[in-house]
Amino acid sequence: MTPNTNRLTDVISADHRELQAYYDRMVNSDDPDEQTRFQNQLTWGLARHVVGEELVLFPALDRYLGPGEATHDRSQHQTIKEKLQVFQDLNTSDPRFVPTLTMLMDDLASHAQIEESKDLVKLEGAITAEESQRLARSYGRTKWFAPTRAHPNLPAAPYQSISSFLAAPKDYLQDLFRKWPDPEDLPHLD
């Protein structure tokens, strides 16, 4: 998160652009090592993004725009988590690698487009700038404690918070043994 992005819309939109950049690096590379590193980076980023939205954005949509406002978003997230779970365990040499990644990112792009053009616009119109900044901070904090892999079979709300945070330590331990892009290879989206 850059210093000038402090609304909820800004931080969520920045995540969407970052995830798209990881996808672009994978599909435009013919280096299996680079693809593996960005596969781990995309999985890490998307898993945390999904949990952040589910624990911060969706309750805010329901609270400020009306009960059930985030129902469609939750359904889309379940599909994304299921596809991410398949993708995160694929080897880059698997012939399903790029098609699975592309289907995952198509779903994410569709979700992000609706979220950015409708959901977040309506939410920002219903809350104060201070509340948007508070939600953005909460979203950022939540991502730091979220699991770094997809766990689509975890219980839904209200137990989602507990089960997500219980899954995180195992993910963090396994992350120590995964390959990651060098920090200078990560896209800088200012």
C-alpha positions as YAML, in Angstrom:
chain: A
units: angstrom
residues:
- id: 1
  name: MET
  ca: [0.00, 0.00, 0.00]
- id: 2
  name: THR
  ca: [1.50, 3.31, -1.04]
- id: 3
  name: PRO
  ca: [1.19, 6.33, 1.23]
- id: 4
  name: ASN
  ca: [-1.44, 8.02, -0.96]
- id: 5
  name: THR
  ca: [-3.83, 5.06, -1.06]
- id: 6
  name: ASN
  ca: [-5.88, 5.21, 2.06]
- id: 7
  name: ARG
  ca: [-9.48, 4.56, 0.99]
- id: 8
  name: LEU
  ca: [-10.83, 1.04, 0.95]
- id: 9
  name: THR
  ca: [-11.40, 1.32, -2.80]
- id: 10
  name: ASP
  ca: [-7.76, 2.27, -3.34]
- id: 11
  name: VAL
  ca: [-6.26, -0.66, -1.43]
- id: 12
  name: ILE
  ca: [-8.59, -3.25, -2.94]
- id: 13
  name: SER
  ca: [-8.06, -1.90, -6.47]
- id: 14
  name: ALA
  ca: [-4.30, -1.92, -5.93]
- id: 15
  name: ASP
  ca: [-4.51, -5.59, -4.95]
- id: 16
  name: HIS
  ca: [-6.43, -6.36, -8.14]
- id: 17
  name: ARG
  ca: [-3.76, -4.67, -10.29]
- id: 18
  name: GLU
  ca: [-0.96, -6.42, -8.42]
- id: 19
  name: LEU
  ca: [-2.56, -9.85, -8.88]
- id: 20
  name: GLN
  ca: [-3.02, -9.13, -12.60]
- id: 21
  name: ALA
  ca: [0.68, -8.21, -12.84]
- id: 22
  name: TYR
  ca: [1.67, -11.57, -11.29]
- id: 23
  name: TYR
  ca: [-0.54, -13.34, -13.80]
- id: 24
  name: ASP
  ca: [1.05, -11.41, -16.65]
- id: 25
  name: ARG
  ca: [4.53, -12.39, -15.47]
- id: 26
  name: MET
  ca: [3.57, -16.08, -15.41]
- id: 27
  name: VAL
  ca: [1.88, -16.28, -18.80]
- id: 28
  name: ASN
  ca: [4.58, -14.21, -20.50]
- id: 29
  name: SER
  ca: [7.42, -16.32, -19.13]
- id: 30
  name: ASP
  ca: [8.79, -19.56, -20.48]
- id: 31
  name: ASP
  ca: [11.02, -20.03, -17.43]
- id: 32
  name: PRO
  ca: [9.50, -22.69, -15.12]
- id: 33
  name: ASP
  ca: [11.41, -21.32, -12.12]
- id: 34
  name: GLU
  ca: [10.03, -17.80, -12.66]
- id: 35
  name: GLN
  ca: [6.53, -19.22, -13.19]
- id: 36
  name: THR
  ca: [6.79, -21.17, -9.91]
- id: 37
  name: ARG
  ca: [7.94, -18.09, -8.03]
- id: 38
  name: PHE
  ca: [5.07, -15.99, -9.36]
- id: 39
  name: GLN
  ca: [2.62, -18.86, -8.86]
- id: 40
  name: ASN
  ca: [3.52, -18.75, -5.16]
- id: 41
  name: GLN
  ca: [3.33, -14.94, -5.14]
- id: 42
  name: LEU
  ca: [-0.09, -14.91, -6.81]
- id: 43
  name: THR
  ca: [-1.40, -17.63, -4.49]
- id: 44
  name: TRP
  ca: [-0.08, -15.76, -1.44]
- id: 45
  name: GLY
  ca: [-1.56, -12.47, -2.58]
- id: 46
  name: LEU
  ca: [-4.92, -13.80, -3.72]
- id: 47
  name: ALA
  ca: [-5.52, -15.98, -0.65]
- id: 48
  name: ARG
  ca: [-4.88, -13.02, 1.65]
- id: 49
  name: HIS
  ca: [-6.92, -10.68, -0.55]
- id: 50
  name: VAL
  ca: [-9.92, -13.00, -0.48]
- id: 51
  name: VAL
  ca: [-9.86, -13.34, 3.31]
- id: 52
  name: GLY
  ca: [-9.42, -9.58, 3.72]
- id: 53
  name: GLU
  ca: [-12.48, -8.91, 1.59]
- id: 54
  name: GLU
  ca: [-14.53, -11.59, 3.31]
- id: 55
  name: LEU
  ca: [-13.75, -10.28, 6.77]
- id: 56
  name: VAL
  ca: [-13.79, -6.52, 6.09]
- id: 57
  name: LEU
  ca: [-15.42, -5.58, 2.78]
- id: 58
  name: PHE
  ca: [-18.36, -8.00, 2.72]
- id: 59
  name: PRO
  ca: [-19.55, -7.20, 6.24]
- id: 60
  name: ALA
  ca: [-19.26, -3.48, 5.38]
- id: 61
  name: LEU
  ca: [-21.40, -3.99, 2.25]
- id: 62
  name: ASP
  ca: [-24.04, -5.78, 4.30]
- id: 63
  name: ARG
  ca: [-23.89, -3.21, 7.10]
- id: 64
  name: TYR
  ca: [-23.98, -0.02, 5.06]
- id: 65
  name: LEU
  ca: [-25.91, -1.11, 1.95]
- id: 66
  name: GLY
  ca: [-28.27, -3.69, 3.41]
- id: 67
  name: PRO
  ca: [-28.29, -7.31, 4.53]
- id: 68
  name: GLY
  ca: [-27.44, -9.73, 1.75]
- id: 69
  name: GLU
  ca: [-25.66, -7.09, -0.35]
- id: 70
  name: ALA
  ca: [-22.49, -9.23, -0.45]
- id: 71
  name: THR
  ca: [-24.21, -12.57, -1.18]
- id: 72
  name: HIS
  ca: [-23.13, -12.64, -4.84]
- id: 73
  name: ASP
  ca: [-19.58, -11.59, -3.88]
- id: 74
  name: ARG
  ca: [-19.37, -14.46, -1.39]
- id: 75
  name: SER
  ca: [-20.49, -16.91, -4.05]
- id: 76
  name: GLN
  ca: [-17.87, -15.60, -6.49]
- id: 77
  name: HIS
  ca: [-15.21, -15.89, -3.80]
- id: 78
  name: GLN
  ca: [-16.07, -19.52, -3.16]
- id: 79
  name: THR
  ca: [-15.52, -20.28, -6.85]
- id: 80
  name: ILE
  ca: [-12.24, -18.35, -6.84]
- id: 81
  name: LYS
  ca: [-11.02, -20.19, -3.71]
- id: 82
  name: GLU
  ca: [-11.84, -23.56, -5.25]
- id: 83
  name: LYS
  ca: [-9.95, -22.72, -8.45]
- id: 84
  name: LEU
  ca: [-7.05, -21.26, -6.46]
- id: 85
  name: GLN
  ca: [-6.81, -24.47, -4.43]
- id: 86
  name: VAL
  ca: [-6.36, -26.46, -7.66]
- id: 87
  name: PHE
  ca: [-3.93, -23.94, -9.17]
- id: 88
  name: GLN
  ca: [-1.72, -23.54, -6.09]
- id: 89
  name: ASP
  ca: [-0.77, -27.23, -6.17]
- id: 90
  name: LEU
  ca: [-0.08, -27.54, -9.91]
- id: 91
  name: ASN
  ca: [3.42, -27.95, -11.25]
- id: 92
  name: THR
  ca: [4.28, -25.46, -13.99]
- id: 93
  name: SER
  ca: [4.93, -28.41, -16.34]
- id: 94
  name: ASP
  ca: [1.38, -29.68, -15.87]
- id: 95
  name: PRO
  ca: [-0.62, -29.06, -19.07]
- id: 96
  name: ARG
  ca: [-3.44, -27.71, -16.88]
- id: 97
  name: PHE
  ca: [-1.23, -24.96, -15.44]
- id: 98
  name: VAL
  ca: [-1.96, -22.09, -17.85]
- id: 99
  name: PRO
  ca: [-5.62, -23.04, -18.53]
- id: 100
  name: THR
  ca: [-6.33, -23.30, -14.79]
- id: 101
  name: LEU
  ca: [-4.57, -20.00, -14.14]
- id: 102
  name: THR
  ca: [-6.48, -18.33, -16.97]
- id: 103
  name: MET
  ca: [-9.86, -19.56, -15.70]
- id: 104
  name: LEU
  ca: [-8.97, -18.38, -12.19]
- id: 105
  name: MET
  ca: [-7.94, -14.96, -13.42]
- id: 106
  name: ASP
  ca: [-11.00, -14.63, -15.68]
- id: 107
  name: ASP
  ca: [-13.18, -15.20, -12.60]
- id: 108
  name: LEU
  ca: [-11.13, -12.74, -10.58]
- id: 109
  name: ALA
  ca: [-11.24, -10.12, -13.34]
- id: 110
  name: SER
  ca: [-15.02, -10.41, -13.59]
- id: 111
  name: HIS
  ca: [-15.37, -10.16, -9.82]
- id: 112
  name: ALA
  ca: [-12.95, -7.20, -9.62]
- id: 113
  name: GLN
  ca: [-14.73, -5.31, -12.41]
- id: 114
  name: ILE
  ca: [-18.11, -5.55, -10.64]
- id: 115
  name: GLU
  ca: [-16.55, -4.81, -7.27]
- id: 116
  name: GLU
  ca: [-14.70, -1.71, -8.48]
- id: 117
  name: SER
  ca: [-17.45, -0.31, -10.73]
- id: 118
  name: LYS
  ca: [-20.47, -1.03, -8.52]
- id: 119
  name: ASP
  ca: [-19.92, -2.42, -5.01]
- id: 120
  name: LEU
  ca: [-17.12, -0.12, -3.92]
- id: 121
  name: VAL
  ca: [-18.69, 2.92, -5.61]
- id: 122
  name: LYS
  ca: [-21.95, 2.36, -3.72]
- id: 123
  name: LEU
  ca: [-20.11, 1.66, -0.46]
- id: 124
  name: GLU
  ca: [-17.90, 4.76, -0.73]
- id: 125
  name: GLY
  ca: [-21.05, 6.81, -1.37]
- id: 126
  name: ALA
  ca: [-22.67, 5.44, 1.79]
- id: 127
  name: ILE
  ca: [-19.77, 5.98, 4.22]
- id: 128
  name: THR
  ca: [-17.57, 8.84, 5.31]
- id: 129
  name: ALA
  ca: [-13.99, 9.26, 4.13]
- id: 130
  name: GLU
  ca: [-12.88, 8.48, 7.69]
- id: 131
  name: GLU
  ca: [-14.84, 5.21, 7.71]
- id: 132
  name: SER
  ca: [-13.33, 4.26, 4.35]
- id: 133
  name: GLN
  ca: [-9.85, 4.90, 5.73]
- id: 134
  name: ARG
  ca: [-10.65, 2.88, 8.85]
- id: 135
  name: LEU
  ca: [-11.89, -0.03, 6.72]
- id: 136
  name: ALA
  ca: [-8.75, 0.21, 4.55]
- id: 137
  name: ARG
  ca: [-6.54, -0.05, 7.65]
- id: 138
  name: SER
  ca: [-8.58, -2.99, 8.94]
- id: 139
  name: TYR
  ca: [-8.35, -4.68, 5.54]
- id: 140
  name: GLY
  ca: [-4.57, -4.27, 5.51]
- id: 141
  name: ARG
  ca: [-4.19, -5.61, 9.05]
- id: 142
  name: THR
  ca: [-6.45, -8.57, 8.31]
- id: 143
  name: LYS
  ca: [-4.34, -9.58, 5.32]
- id: 144
  name: TRP
  ca: [-1.24, -9.81, 7.49]
- id: 145
  name: PHE
  ca: [-2.84, -12.52, 9.63]
- id: 146
  name: ALA
  ca: [-4.73, -14.34, 6.88]
- id: 147
  name: PRO
  ca: [-3.81, -17.72, 5.45]
- id: 148
  name: THR
  ca: [-1.52, -17.63, 2.43]
- id: 149
  name: ARG
  ca: [-3.11, -20.57, 0.62]
- id: 150
  name: ALA
  ca: [-6.68, -21.28, -0.47]
- id: 151
  name: HIS
  ca: [-8.83, -23.18, 2.01]
- id: 152
  name: PRO
  ca: [-12.26, -23.30, 0.34]
- id: 153
  name: ASN
  ca: [-13.64, -25.91, 2.73]
- id: 154
  name: LEU
  ca: [-13.26, -23.80, 5.86]
- id: 155
  name: PRO
  ca: [-16.54, -22.89, 7.55]
- id: 156
  name: ALA
  ca: [-18.34, -19.75, 6.45]
- id: 157
  name: ALA
  ca: [-19.16, -16.80, 8.69]
- id: 158
  name: PRO
  ca: [-19.38, -16.42, 11.65]
- id: 159
  name: TYR
  ca: [-16.68, -19.09, 12.18]
- id: 160
  name: GLN
  ca: [-14.66, -18.00, 9.16]
- id: 161
  name: SER
  ca: [-12.42, -15.64, 11.11]
- id: 162
  name: ILE
  ca: [-11.39, -18.27, 13.60]
- id: 163
  name: SER
  ca: [-10.87, -21.06, 11.08]
- id: 164
  name: SER
  ca: [-8.94, -18.79, 8.70]
- id: 165
  name: PHE
  ca: [-6.58, -17.63, 11.38]
- id: 166
  name: LEU
  ca: [-6.04, -21.21, 12.59]
- id: 167
  name: ALA
  ca: [-5.03, -22.27, 9.07]
- id: 168
  name: ALA
  ca: [-2.53, -19.43, 8.70]
- id: 169
  name: PRO
  ca: [0.37, -20.77, 10.85]
- id: 170
  name: LYS
  ca: [0.63, -23.95, 8.77]
- id: 171
  name: ASP
  ca: [0.65, -21.86, 5.58]
- id: 172
  name: TYR
  ca: [3.36, -19.56, 6.98]
- id: 173
  name: LEU
  ca: [5.55, -22.54, 7.89]
- id: 174
  name: GLN
  ca: [5.17, -24.09, 4.44]
- id: 175
  name: ASP
  ca: [5.90, -20.71, 2.83]
- id: 176
  name: LEU
  ca: [9.41, -20.87, 4.29]
- id: 177
  name: PHE
  ca: [10.17, -23.70, 1.86]
- id: 178
  name: ARG
  ca: [8.57, -22.21, -1.27]
- id: 179
  name: LYS
  ca: [10.34, -20.27, -4.01]
- id: 180
  name: TRP
  ca: [9.51, -16.55, -4.23]
- id: 181
  name: PRO
  ca: [10.32, -13.79, -6.70]
- id: 182
  name: ASP
  ca: [13.16, -11.48, -5.75]
- id: 183
  name: PRO
  ca: [11.70, -8.23, -4.38]
- id: 184
  name: GLU
  ca: [13.14, -6.25, -7.30]
- id: 185
  name: ASP
  ca: [11.24, -8.54, -9.71]
- id: 186
  name: LEU
  ca: [7.89, -7.65, -8.18]
- id: 187
  name: PRO
  ca: [5.83, -5.10, -10.11]
- id: 188
  name: HIS
  ca: [5.82, -1.63, -8.62]
- id: 189
  name: LEU
  ca: [2.31, -0.28, -9.09]
- id: 190
  name: ASP
  ca: [2.43, 3.34, -8.02]
...
